[in-house]
Amino acid sequence: MIRVLFIVITSGLLFSACNKDKDPVFEPMGLEAYDLVIPAGFPPMNIPANNPLTKHGVALGRKLFYDPILSGDNTMSCGTCHVQEYGFTDRGFALSTGIDGLTGTRNSMPIMNLGWDRRFFWDGGASDLESQSIDPILNPLEMHEDLGNALEELNNHPEYPALFQLVFGETPIKTVHVMKAIAQFERTLISGNSKYDKYLRGESSLTTQELLGMEVFTAFDKGDCAHCHVLGSTFTDYEFKNNGLDSVYADEGRFRITFNPDDVGKFKTPSLRNIEVTGPYMHDGRFSTLAEVIEHYNSGFAEHPNLDPLIAEHQRNRLTQEEKQALEDFLLTLTDHDFLTNPAFAAP
């Protein structure tokens, strides 16, 4: 219930802030557009008309993403728990620790290709990329900041007022400006240049083992991973599924947002891109290795009324040891080293 109440309160604050700011369609006057390169095979990105990407806007969002000024004691930034070399996850921790030394309840999600997402967080509690940035700032288990205090600090900062004036054409700095700037930067965090992508473009080849793993990934009577982790561009359907983690859920997932009993135990399908470095896995970080994840789907899934039918109908222990290893080897071809080291995504 704490999570539900927090989301309700946060939503009220956001509605109040955005309503107060009147948020018209933003026209960047004289600002150079950001040249967003969409990888081959990816769908077009739907960028909101009221928050187009500009070079200065993306730079401002990047600065905010890495600035601890948005936390209650100025010690934690978004980048603290979303570290680039780990696919913008929290350095191998199952759960993250906030500024007050309190441990969160869910695994830090990877940040990549969010421009194609429709609902955010493990439970879909935020409906767009702009609003999702506020939840961690206000959350008492994370950055635990007061929104009014954050705006006061930004408006009294020696650099930020001029930067926001340049990007959004007005001061003082408002909540909606912070949301838009961070979202602009996050839309540029595109991963689409892994070994697998190069294979699709004819620039690289996969080994016999990796090709076998891709067959296991797609075969309905084997891995059948592609139904949810769509083979190709994003490697996720951005939907919410009960994948049989528990028979009884302490964290009821999407149900906390919708209160629909059919949503108990459903969590966001995460992208498999860069999965080599984004562990531990699942919403609570319960699996330390990819081998454990694969075995869960092979034999370990629990029975539950909401268990996804595509999992429920599969025979347990259907994968051989060779097939499980090949599947893991294929998943490693989704590591995008250029994304993990791109200086444009690092702290300014």
C-alpha positions as CSV (number, residue, x, y, z in Angstrom):
1,M,0.0,0.0,0.0
2,I,2.9,2.4,0.6
3,R,3.9,2.2,-3.1
4,V,0.2,2.8,-4.1
5,L,-0.2,5.8,-1.8
6,F,3.1,7.2,-3.0
7,I,2.1,7.0,-6.6
8,V,-1.2,8.6,-5.9
9,I,0.4,11.4,-4.0
10,T,3.1,11.8,-6.7
11,S,0.5,11.8,-9.5
12,G,-1.4,14.6,-7.6
13,L,1.8,16.6,-7.3
14,L,2.6,16.2,-11.0
15,F,-0.9,17.1,-12.1
16,S,-0.8,20.2,-10.0
17,A,2.7,21.1,-11.2
18,C,1.9,20.5,-14.9
19,N,-1.5,22.1,-14.7
20,K,0.0,25.1,-13.0
21,D,2.8,25.4,-15.7
22,K,0.1,25.1,-18.5
23,D,2.7,23.2,-20.6
24,P,1.9,24.5,-24.1
25,V,3.4,22.9,-27.2
26,F,7.0,24.0,-27.0
27,E,8.6,25.7,-30.0
28,P,12.4,25.8,-29.6
29,M,13.2,29.2,-30.9
30,G,16.6,29.2,-32.6
31,L,17.8,26.0,-30.9
32,E,19.6,23.5,-33.1
33,A,17.7,20.2,-33.3
34,Y,19.3,17.1,-32.0
35,D,20.2,14.6,-34.7
36,L,18.7,11.4,-33.3
37,V,20.0,8.4,-35.2
38,I,17.5,5.5,-35.3
39,P,19.3,2.2,-35.8
40,A,18.3,0.0,-38.8
41,G,15.3,-2.2,-38.0
42,F,14.0,0.0,-35.2
43,P,10.6,1.7,-35.6
44,P,10.3,5.5,-35.7
45,M,10.4,7.1,-32.3
46,N,7.3,9.0,-31.2
47,I,8.7,12.2,-29.7
48,P,6.1,14.5,-28.0
49,A,5.4,17.7,-29.9
50,N,5.7,19.6,-26.6
51,N,9.2,18.3,-26.0
52,P,11.3,18.1,-29.2
53,L,14.9,17.2,-28.9
54,T,17.4,20.0,-29.2
55,K,21.2,19.9,-28.6
56,H,21.0,22.3,-25.7
57,G,18.0,20.4,-24.2
58,V,19.7,17.1,-24.3
59,A,22.9,18.6,-22.8
60,L,20.8,20.1,-20.0
61,G,19.1,16.8,-19.3
62,R,22.4,15.0,-19.2
63,K,23.7,17.5,-16.7
64,L,20.7,17.0,-14.5
65,F,20.8,13.2,-14.8
66,Y,24.3,13.2,-13.2
67,D,23.8,16.1,-10.8
68,P,23.2,15.1,-7.1
69,I,21.4,18.5,-6.6
70,L,18.1,16.6,-7.2
71,S,18.5,14.5,-4.1
72,G,17.6,15.5,-0.5
73,D,21.1,15.8,0.8
74,N,22.8,16.5,-2.6
75,T,24.7,13.1,-2.6
76,M,22.8,11.0,-5.1
77,S,21.9,11.6,-8.8
78,C,20.0,9.5,-11.3
79,G,23.4,8.2,-12.5
80,T,24.2,6.9,-9.1
81,C,21.8,3.9,-9.5
82,H,21.9,3.9,-13.3
83,V,25.5,3.3,-14.3
84,Q,26.4,3.4,-18.0
85,E,28.8,0.4,-18.0
86,Y,26.1,-1.7,-16.4
87,G,23.5,-0.8,-19.0
88,F,22.4,2.0,-16.7
89,T,21.6,-0.4,-13.9
90,D,23.0,-0.3,-10.3
91,R,26.4,-2.1,-10.6
92,G,25.2,-5.6,-9.9
93,F,23.1,-4.8,-6.8
94,A,19.8,-6.6,-6.5
95,L,18.2,-3.6,-4.7
96,S,19.5,0.0,-4.5
97,T,20.1,2.0,-1.3
98,G,18.8,5.6,-1.1
99,I,20.2,8.6,0.6
100,D,18.8,7.6,4.0
101,G,20.5,4.2,3.9
102,L,17.1,2.6,3.2
103,T,16.9,-0.3,0.7
104,G,14.5,-0.1,-2.2
105,T,12.0,-2.9,-3.0
106,R,12.8,-3.3,-6.7
107,N,15.7,-3.8,-9.0
108,S,17.1,-0.8,-10.8
109,M,15.8,-1.1,-14.3
110,P,18.1,-0.6,-17.3
111,I,17.8,2.7,-19.2
112,M,18.0,2.2,-22.9
113,N,15.7,2.6,-25.9
114,L,13.1,4.2,-23.6
115,G,11.8,6.4,-26.4
116,W,9.8,3.4,-27.7
117,D,8.3,2.5,-24.3
118,R,4.7,3.3,-23.4
119,R,4.5,2.8,-19.6
120,F,7.4,3.0,-17.1
121,F,8.7,1.3,-14.0
122,W,8.3,-2.4,-13.3
123,D,4.5,-1.8,-12.7
124,G,3.8,0.8,-15.4
125,G,3.2,3.4,-12.7
126,A,4.3,6.3,-15.0
127,S,2.6,6.9,-18.3
128,D,5.3,8.8,-20.1
129,L,9.0,9.4,-20.0
130,E,8.7,12.9,-18.8
131,S,6.7,12.0,-15.6
132,Q,8.8,9.0,-14.7
133,S,11.8,11.1,-13.8
134,I,10.0,12.6,-10.8
135,D,9.2,9.4,-8.9
136,P,12.8,8.6,-7.9
137,I,13.4,12.2,-6.8
138,L,10.5,12.2,-4.4
139,N,10.7,8.6,-3.3
140,P,11.7,8.3,0.4
141,L,13.6,5.1,-0.5
142,E,15.6,6.8,-3.2
143,M,16.6,10.4,-3.6
144,H,14.0,11.6,-1.0
145,E,13.9,15.2,-2.1
146,D,11.1,17.8,-1.7
147,L,10.1,19.2,-5.1
148,G,9.9,22.8,-3.9
149,N,13.4,22.5,-2.3
150,A,14.8,21.1,-5.5
151,L,13.4,23.9,-7.6
152,E,14.7,26.5,-5.1
153,E,18.2,25.0,-5.4
154,L,18.0,25.0,-9.2
155,N,16.8,28.6,-9.4
156,N,19.5,29.8,-7.0
157,H,22.2,27.8,-8.8
158,P,24.9,29.9,-10.7
159,E,24.4,28.0,-14.0
160,Y,21.0,26.4,-14.2
161,P,18.7,29.5,-14.6
162,A,20.5,30.6,-17.7
163,L,20.6,27.1,-19.1
164,F,16.8,26.5,-18.6
165,Q,16.1,30.0,-20.0
166,L,18.1,29.1,-23.1
167,V,16.3,25.7,-23.6
168,F,12.7,26.5,-22.5
169,G,12.6,30.3,-23.0
170,E,11.5,31.2,-19.5
171,T,12.3,31.3,-15.8
172,P,12.0,30.6,-13.0
173,I,12.7,26.9,-13.5
174,K,9.5,24.7,-13.0
175,T,8.9,21.1,-12.5
176,V,7.8,20.5,-16.1
177,H,11.2,21.9,-17.3
178,V,13.1,19.4,-15.2
179,M,10.9,16.5,-16.4
180,K,11.3,17.5,-20.1
181,A,15.1,18.0,-19.9
182,I,15.8,14.6,-18.4
183,A,13.4,13.0,-20.8
184,Q,15.3,14.6,-23.8
185,F,18.6,13.1,-22.6
186,E,17.0,9.7,-21.9
187,R,15.5,9.5,-25.4
188,T,19.0,9.6,-26.8
189,L,20.2,6.5,-24.9
190,I,19.7,4.2,-27.8
191,S,21.4,0.8,-27.9
192,G,21.4,-0.9,-31.3
193,N,25.0,-1.8,-32.3
194,S,25.6,-5.2,-30.7
195,K,27.2,-8.2,-32.4
196,Y,23.7,-9.4,-33.2
197,D,22.8,-6.1,-34.9
198,K,26.0,-6.3,-37.0
199,Y,25.1,-9.8,-37.9
200,L,21.7,-8.6,-39.2
201,R,23.5,-5.9,-41.2
202,G,25.9,-8.4,-42.7
203,E,28.9,-6.8,-40.9
204,S,29.6,-9.8,-38.6
205,S,28.8,-13.5,-38.3
206,L,27.5,-15.6,-35.5
207,T,29.2,-18.8,-34.4
208,T,27.6,-22.2,-34.8
209,Q,26.8,-22.1,-31.0
210,E,25.3,-18.6,-31.2
211,L,23.1,-19.6,-34.2
212,L,21.9,-22.6,-32.3
213,G,21.1,-20.3,-29.4
214,M,19.0,-18.1,-31.7
215,E,17.1,-21.1,-32.9
216,V,16.4,-22.1,-29.3
217,F,15.4,-18.4,-28.6
218,T,12.7,-18.5,-31.3
219,A,11.5,-22.1,-31.4
220,F,8.1,-22.4,-29.8
221,D,8.8,-25.9,-28.3
222,K,12.2,-24.8,-26.9
223,G,13.0,-21.3,-25.5
224,D,10.0,-19.5,-27.0
225,C,11.6,-16.2,-25.8
226,A,10.6,-14.2,-28.8
227,H,6.9,-14.0,-28.0
228,C,7.7,-11.4,-25.2
229,H,11.3,-10.4,-26.0
230,V,10.6,-9.6,-29.7
231,L,13.5,-10.7,-31.8
232,G,15.1,-7.7,-33.6
233,S,14.9,-4.1,-32.5
234,T,13.9,-3.6,-28.8
235,F,13.8,-7.2,-27.6
236,T,10.7,-6.4,-25.5
237,D,7.0,-6.1,-26.2
238,Y,6.8,-3.4,-23.4
239,E,3.9,-5.4,-21.9
240,F,3.3,-6.8,-18.4
241,K,3.5,-10.5,-17.7
242,N,3.2,-12.9,-14.9
243,N,6.2,-15.2,-15.6
244,G,5.7,-17.6,-12.7
245,L,8.2,-16.2,-10.2
246,D,5.9,-17.0,-7.2
247,S,2.7,-18.8,-6.3
248,V,2.0,-16.0,-3.8
249,Y,3.4,-12.5,-4.5
250,A,4.6,-10.2,-1.7
251,D,5.0,-7.6,-4.4
252,E,1.9,-7.8,-6.6
253,G,3.3,-5.8,-9.4
254,R,1.0,-4.2,-11.9
255,F,-2.0,-4.9,-9.6
256,R,-0.7,-2.0,-7.3
257,I,-1.5,0.4,-10.2
258,T,-4.6,-1.1,-11.7
259,F,-6.2,-3.0,-8.8
260,N,-7.2,-5.5,-11.3
261,P,-6.9,-9.1,-9.9
262,D,-5.8,-10.3,-13.3
263,D,-2.7,-8.1,-12.9
264,V,-1.4,-9.7,-9.7
265,G,2.2,-10.8,-10.3
266,K,2.6,-9.0,-13.6
267,F,5.8,-7.0,-14.3
268,K,7.2,-5.2,-17.2
269,T,9.0,-7.3,-19.9
270,P,12.5,-5.9,-19.7
271,S,14.7,-5.6,-22.8
272,L,17.3,-8.3,-23.3
273,R,19.7,-5.9,-24.8
274,N,23.0,-5.7,-22.8
275,I,21.6,-8.4,-20.5
276,E,25.2,-9.6,-20.0
277,V,25.8,-6.6,-17.7
278,T,22.4,-5.7,-16.3
279,G,22.1,-8.5,-13.7
280,P,20.9,-9.5,-11.2
281,Y,17.6,-10.2,-12.9
282,M,13.9,-9.9,-12.3
283,H,12.0,-7.1,-10.5
284,D,13.6,-8.1,-7.2
285,G,17.0,-9.2,-8.5
286,R,16.5,-12.7,-7.3
287,F,18.6,-14.4,-10.1
288,S,22.3,-13.7,-10.1
289,T,23.1,-15.3,-13.4
290,L,21.7,-15.8,-16.9
291,A,21.9,-19.6,-16.3
292,E,19.5,-19.2,-13.4
293,V,17.1,-17.1,-15.5
294,I,17.1,-19.7,-18.3
295,E,16.5,-22.5,-15.8
296,H,13.5,-20.7,-14.3
297,Y,11.8,-20.7,-17.7
298,N,12.9,-24.2,-18.4
299,S,11.8,-25.8,-15.2
300,G,11.4,-23.4,-12.3
301,F,8.3,-21.4,-13.0
302,A,5.6,-21.5,-10.3
303,E,1.9,-22.1,-10.9
304,H,-0.3,-19.0,-10.6
305,P,-3.8,-18.2,-11.9
306,N,-2.3,-15.3,-13.9
307,L,0.7,-17.2,-15.2
308,D,1.2,-16.2,-18.8
309,P,-0.3,-18.8,-21.1
310,L,2.8,-18.9,-23.3
311,I,4.7,-20.1,-20.2
312,A,2.0,-22.3,-18.7
313,E,1.6,-24.5,-21.8
314,H,5.3,-25.4,-22.1
315,Q,6.7,-28.7,-20.9
316,R,9.1,-28.4,-18.1
317,N,12.8,-29.5,-18.6
318,R,12.4,-29.3,-22.4
319,L,15.9,-27.8,-22.9
320,T,19.0,-29.9,-23.0
321,Q,22.2,-28.6,-21.3
322,E,23.6,-27.9,-24.7
323,E,20.6,-25.8,-25.7
324,K,20.6,-23.9,-22.5
325,Q,24.3,-23.0,-23.0
326,A,23.7,-22.1,-26.6
327,L,20.8,-19.8,-25.6
328,E,23.0,-18.0,-23.1
329,D,25.7,-17.6,-25.7
330,F,23.2,-16.0,-28.1
331,L,22.1,-13.6,-25.4
332,L,25.7,-12.4,-25.0
333,T,25.6,-11.3,-28.6
334,L,23.1,-8.6,-27.5
335,T,25.9,-6.7,-25.6
336,D,26.4,-3.3,-27.2
337,H,29.9,-2.2,-26.2
338,D,29.6,1.1,-28.1
339,F,26.5,2.0,-26.0
340,L,28.2,1.0,-22.7
341,T,31.2,3.3,-23.5
342,N,29.7,6.1,-25.5
343,P,31.2,9.3,-24.0
344,A,28.0,11.2,-25.0
345,F,26.1,9.2,-22.4
346,A,28.6,9.6,-19.6
347,A,28.7,12.3,-16.9
348,P,29.6,15.7,-18.5
